[in-house]
Amino acid sequence: MISFVLAYLWGVVIVPSVCIIVKPIRFLIPKFDLDFCFTHYMYSVLNIKHTVIWNAKLIDAGFILPNHRCSLDWPLDCYITKSSGIGRGLAYLASSMLGLLIYLDGQGIVIQRGKDKRNEIYRRMLSHIETQNKRICFWPEGTRLSYTTLNSKEEVRSYLKYGLLKEIYLGKQFPVQMCISSNKEVAFSEKRLIAKRGVPITTVISKPIHPKDFETENAFYDEIASVWLDCWNTAYKKKE
């Protein structure tokens, strides 16, 4: 509990506050930016032991699909993939000064669950790609999940929400790419109020999957599920 509070206050509140304060003169001290907050939080505060496996290079433009485990998702997934993240307004509030810095730096898209329609969110994503960042990160599971086994692509599909994936398929403009990590919630969990230093985390970046290569939505979703499962097995060192 104490370690969680200290990690949160330093990594999510204090250091991002400093970066916000110096934002007007960042040209003098460029180190204090959003990437610095992300890396300091992960590699200094939590001291994660991070291995990244690249099955392909990052897509030039498109959508990153990570697994959704805890609030560490945002800094880790967005930093590794150099992407902007989609988050609910409540997630920004819970992320305190780090959420404010993400917003001020134009590296986030704020949505309201139950109010924003998926086609409107998708239009905002396309606008963001055109004006802010070529890569958009969103978590297709829709909520933080804690499963510890994953045995088939059918099981993967049971966890996914298909609203934005449908828009991506219908648009056929940009590919998706998986970013699957192990043990994020072991290093930091707001549900269990724990923060642990030195946790080994493996992140697997998948090959790109482009909707234009599939004749049906179902085939597109099946490929996402299959690649997701492969990445999961690699990240968690599971044998198929």
C-alpha positions in Angstrom: 0.0 0.0 0.0 2.8 2.5 1.0 4.8 1.6 -2.1 1.8 2.1 -4.3 1.1 5.5 -2.8 4.7 6.6 -3.2 5.0 5.3 -6.8 1.8 7.1 -7.7 2.6 10.4 -6.1 6.1 10.5 -7.6 5.6 9.0 -11.0 2.0 10.2 -11.7 1.7 13.5 -9.9 5.1 15.1 -9.0 7.3 14.4 -12.0 4.6 15.2 -14.5 3.8 18.4 -12.6 7.4 19.5 -13.1 7.1 18.8 -16.8 3.9 20.8 -17.0 5.5 23.8 -15.2 8.6 23.8 -17.5 6.5 23.2 -20.7 6.6 26.9 -21.8 10.4 26.8 -21.7 10.9 23.2 -22.8 13.1 24.3 -25.6 15.7 25.1 -22.9 15.3 21.8 -21.2 13.8 19.4 -23.8 14.5 16.4 -21.6 11.4 17.1 -19.4 8.8 15.9 -21.8 6.1 13.2 -21.8 8.6 10.5 -22.9 10.7 11.4 -19.9 7.7 11.0 -17.6 6.9 7.6 -19.1 10.4 6.2 -19.0 11.1 7.6 -15.5 8.0 6.1 -14.1 8.6 2.6 -15.7 12.4 2.3 -15.5 13.3 4.3 -12.5 10.3 4.4 -10.2 9.1 0.8 -10.9 12.5 -0.4 -12.3 10.8 -2.9 -14.6 13.0 -5.4 -16.3 11.7 -4.9 -19.8 12.2 -7.1 -22.9 10.7 -6.1 -26.2 10.3 -8.6 -29.0 9.8 -7.1 -32.4 8.1 -9.4 -34.9 8.0 -6.5 -37.2 8.9 -2.8 -37.2 6.3 -0.3 -36.1 3.6 0.6 -38.6 4.1 4.0 -40.1 0.5 4.9 -39.4 -2.5 3.1 -38.0 -3.8 1.5 -34.8 -2.0 -0.2 -31.9 -3.9 -2.9 -30.0 -2.5 -3.7 -26.6 -3.9 -6.0 -23.9 -5.6 -4.1 -21.1 -4.4 -4.9 -17.6 -3.8 -1.8 -15.4 -3.0 1.9 -15.5 0.6 1.0 -16.4 -0.9 0.2 -19.9 -0.9 3.8 -20.9 2.7 4.8 -20.3 4.2 1.4 -21.4 2.1 0.8 -24.5 2.1 4.3 -25.8 5.8 4.8 -25.1 6.9 1.6 -26.8 4.8 2.2 -29.8 5.2 6.0 -30.0 1.5 6.4 -30.1 -1.3 8.6 -28.8 -3.8 6.8 -26.5 -7.5 6.8 -26.3 -8.9 7.2 -22.8 -12.1 7.9 -20.9 -12.4 11.2 -19.1 -12.3 9.3 -15.8 -9.0 7.7 -16.8 -7.5 11.1 -17.4 -8.7 12.2 -14.0 -7.4 9.1 -12.3 -4.0 9.7 -14.1 -3.8 13.1 -12.4 -1.0 15.3 -13.6 0.3 12.6 -16.0 -3.2 12.6 -17.7 -3.1 16.4 -17.9 0.4 16.4 -19.5 -0.8 13.8 -22.0 -3.7 16.1 -22.9 -1.6 19.2 -23.0 0.9 17.6 -25.3 -1.8 16.5 -27.7 -1.0 12.8 -27.2 -4.4 11.7 -26.1 -8.0 11.4 -27.2 -10.6 11.9 -24.5 -13.9 9.9 -24.9 -17.0 9.5 -22.8 -18.2 5.9 -22.6 -21.9 5.6 -23.4 -22.0 9.1 -25.0 -19.6 9.1 -27.9 -20.6 7.0 -30.9 -18.0 4.7 -32.4 -18.2 6.4 -35.8 -17.5 9.8 -34.2 -14.6 8.4 -32.2 -13.2 6.9 -35.4 -13.4 10.3 -37.2 -11.5 11.8 -34.3 -8.9 9.1 -34.6 -8.5 9.8 -38.3 -8.2 13.5 -37.6 -5.6 12.9 -34.9 -3.6 10.8 -37.4 -3.7 13.6 -39.9 -2.7 16.4 -37.4 -1.0 15.0 -34.3 0.4 11.5 -34.3 0.3 8.8 -37.0 -0.2 6.0 -34.5 -3.3 5.6 -32.2 -3.3 3.2 -29.3 -6.5 1.8 -28.0 -7.3 -1.2 -25.8 -9.9 -3.4 -27.7 -10.7 -5.5 -24.6 -12.5 -2.4 -23.4 -11.8 -2.9 -19.7 -9.0 -4.1 -17.5 -8.9 -7.9 -17.5 -7.0 -10.3 -15.2 -7.1 -13.7 -17.0 -3.9 -15.7 -16.6 -4.5 -18.3 -19.3 -5.4 -18.0 -22.9 -6.0 -21.1 -24.9 -7.6 -20.4 -28.2 -8.4 -17.6 -30.7 -12.0 -18.2 -29.8 -11.2 -17.2 -26.2 -9.4 -14.1 -27.4 -12.4 -13.1 -29.5 -14.7 -13.5 -26.4 -12.7 -10.7 -24.7 -12.6 -8.2 -27.6 -15.0 -5.4 -28.2 -15.7 -4.9 -31.9 -17.0 -1.3 -32.2 -13.8 0.5 -33.3 -12.5 -2.7 -34.9 -15.5 -2.6 -37.2 -14.9 1.0 -38.1 -11.3 0.2 -38.9 -12.4 -2.7 -41.1 -15.0 -0.7 -42.9 -12.6 2.2 -43.4 -9.8 -0.1 -44.8 -7.4 2.9 -44.5 -4.9 1.7 -41.9 -3.4 -1.5 -40.5 -3.6 -2.6 -36.9 -0.6 -4.0 -34.9 -0.7 -5.9 -31.5 1.4 -4.9 -28.5 1.0 -7.6 -25.9 2.8 -7.5 -22.6 3.1 -9.8 -19.6 3.0 -8.8 -15.9 2.0 -5.2 -16.2 -0.5 -5.6 -13.3 2.2 -7.3 -11.2 4.4 -4.2 -11.4 1.5 -1.8 -10.7 -2.1 -2.5 -9.9 -4.6 0.2 -8.9 -7.1 -2.6 -8.2 -4.9 -4.2 -5.6 -3.1 -1.0 -4.6 0.3 -2.6 -5.2 3.5 -1.3 -6.7 6.5 -3.7 -7.1 10.0 -2.8 -8.3 12.0 -5.0 -10.6 9.2 -7.0 -12.2 10.2 -8.7 -15.5 7.9 -7.6 -18.4 8.0 -8.9 -21.9 6.3 -7.0 -24.7 5.7 -8.5 -28.1 5.1 -6.3 -31.2 3.2 -8.2 -33.9 3.2 -8.1 -37.7 0.8 -5.5 -39.2 -2.7 -6.7 -40.1 -4.4 -4.6 -42.8 -8.2 -4.8 -43.2 -8.0 -4.4 -46.9 -6.4 -7.9 -47.1 -9.6 -9.6 -45.8 -12.9 -10.1 -47.7 -15.0 -10.3 -44.5 -15.0 -8.7 -41.1 -15.0 -12.1 -39.5 -11.8 -13.1 -41.3 -10.2 -9.8 -40.1 -11.2 -10.4 -36.5 -10.0 -14.1 -36.7 -6.6 -13.0 -37.8 -6.4 -10.4 -35.0 -7.3 -13.1 -32.5 -4.8 -15.6 -33.9 -1.9 -13.1 -33.9 -3.0 -11.9 -30.4 -2.8 -15.5 -29.1 0.7 -16.0 -30.6 1.9 -12.8 -29.0 0.4 -13.7 -25.7 2.1 -17.1 -25.8 5.4 -15.5 -26.5 5.0 -12.8 -23.9 4.0 -15.2 -21.2 6.3 -17.9 -22.5 3.4 -20.4 -23.0 3.7 -23.3 -25.3 0.9 -23.6 -27.8 
